[in-house]
Amino acid sequence: METDRLTQLQQVQVVPAQQVAATELAPFPKKCTISNLVKRPPVNIEFHDLKFTTHNAKGETRHILNGISGRFLSGELSCILGPSGAGKTTLMNILIGYL
């Protein structure tokens, strides 16, 4: 089971949305405006060899993320692709500070 999990993690990819086939993306509205937002400096997020390990109720070690790298650039739309249970939500929770 653990080997299957690690195989799934190796399949997770962080890619710019432009690289995803257009048929996989929902269409954007023709005109969308956001007003009254405070101007903030651009923020890029980059991570290298990210690992996240936890222990189950039996005390067994579980590797949730193992060696994940990627970057999100300010002003670019990105998506995280991977099979169910591959660690996509765990990755986002780490990046936004929940874990």
C-alpha positions in Angstrom: 0.0 0.0 0.0 2.8 2.5 0.9 4.5 1.8 -2.4 1.3 2.6 -4.3 1.1 5.9 -2.3 4.7 6.9 -3.2 4.0 6.0 -6.9 1.0 8.4 -6.8 3.1 11.1 -5.3 5.6 10.9 -8.0 2.8 11.6 -10.5 1.8 14.9 -8.9 2.8 17.9 -11.1 2.6 21.6 -10.6 2.2 23.2 -14.0 1.1 26.6 -15.4 -2.5 26.4 -16.4 -1.6 27.4 -20.0 0.0 23.9 -20.3 -3.3 22.2 -19.4 -5.6 21.4 -22.3 -8.2 24.1 -22.8 -11.0 21.6 -22.7 -10.1 20.8 -19.1 -10.6 24.4 -17.9 -13.9 26.0 -17.2 -14.4 29.1 -19.5 -13.7 32.5 -17.9 -16.4 35.1 -18.0 -15.9 37.5 -20.9 -15.6 40.5 -18.6 -14.5 40.2 -15.0 -13.5 43.1 -12.8 -12.4 43.3 -9.2 -12.3 46.7 -7.6 -11.4 48.2 -4.2 -8.5 45.9 -3.7 -5.4 47.1 -1.8 -2.3 47.1 -4.0 0.2 44.6 -2.8 3.6 43.7 -4.1 3.8 40.5 -6.2 4.5 37.3 -4.3 6.2 34.2 -5.8 6.1 30.8 -3.9 8.8 28.3 -4.6 9.5 25.0 -2.8 12.2 22.3 -3.2 12.2 18.7 -2.0 9.2 19.2 0.2 8.5 16.3 2.5 5.6 15.7 4.9 5.5 12.6 7.2 2.9 11.6 9.8 2.1 8.6 11.9 -1.1 6.6 12.0 -2.9 5.3 15.1 -0.6 2.2 15.1 2.5 4.4 15.2 3.4 3.5 11.6 5.2 6.2 9.6 3.3 7.5 6.6 5.1 9.6 3.9 2.4 11.9 2.5 4.7 14.1 0.4 8.2 13.0 -0.6 10.5 15.3 -2.6 7.9 17.6 -4.1 9.2 20.7 -5.8 7.5 23.5 -7.7 6.8 27.2 -7.9 3.8 29.6 -8.3 4.6 32.9 -9.9 2.6 36.1 -9.2 0.2 36.9 -12.0 0.1 33.4 -13.4 -2.7 30.9 -13.0 -1.4 27.5 -12.0 -3.1 24.1 -11.2 -2.1 21.1 -9.3 -2.8 17.8 -11.0 -2.7 14.2 -9.6 -4.8 11.2 -8.8 -7.1 11.1 -5.8 -5.1 10.7 -2.6 -1.8 11.8 -4.1 -1.3 14.7 -1.7 -2.6 17.8 -3.6 -4.7 19.1 -0.6 -1.8 18.3 1.8 0.5 20.4 -0.4 -1.8 23.3 -0.5 -2.4 23.1 3.3 1.4 23.2 3.9 1.8 26.2 1.5 -1.0 28.3 3.2 0.2 27.4 6.7 -2.5 25.0 7.9 0.1 22.2 8.4 
